[in-house]
């Protein structure tokens, strides 16, 4: 005896619509379930900010987007940022000078750099001072941000020939300068210019030439070692296709003209 099953056409239509809806939800969730990478940084504007529109935010964020990841950046004091990244509390560092993996063994330096930053001096009372490398700070006082390894390493070579006050952030450094507590602030050019502009400071001058112009790199915790080559390749492509230059012209160049 043959058994036949009859399905009501209305039920069939409802089932079909439900199936389509479930598929839509599934694929939508898949599309928006990109893994998020959290990178910390001691940099503030114009390199990084809460709205993720800083130069480093945008460049590195685009590189991650191209390999299927979403970037979130968080700002914190420089020394704590390195410790958190090395311990895997955060996924890595947004922008650091090369070679830090020698001390922080859990971090992997992404081989392709994506920006160079001038390390410069800012002064209030010595606008005509001639900068001649790190050694030109002998017999002077200056403020640097704690955890900025390039500053700490090079100025430490001068020993007691230079007076160094370490601060937690740019505001503290420039406050010391404005109150004549130090002769100079050693900082990055773009971050310093952005701070002066945002706070309408007109009596402090950026001195040239720079102390150094190091390249900056992304660092990832070793748990993400598989994506290091992909990220490096995308950063290289972004140099070649002009993306990084466009972001530079949009975000950083106006500060230099200010």
Secondary structure, 3 states (H helix, E strand, C coil): CCCCCCCCHHHHHHHHHHHHHHHHHHHHHHHCCCEEEEEEECCCCCCCCCCCCCHHHHHHHHHHHHCCEEEEEEECCHHHHHHHHHHCCCCEEEEEECCHHHCCCCEEECCCCCEEEEEEEEECCCCCCCCCCHHHHCCCEEEEECCCHHHHHHHHCCHHHCEEEEECCHHHHHHHHHCCCCCEEEEEHHHHHHHHHHCCCCCCEEEEEEEEEEEEEEEEEHHHHHHHHHHHHHHHHHHHCCHHHHHHHHHHHHHHHC
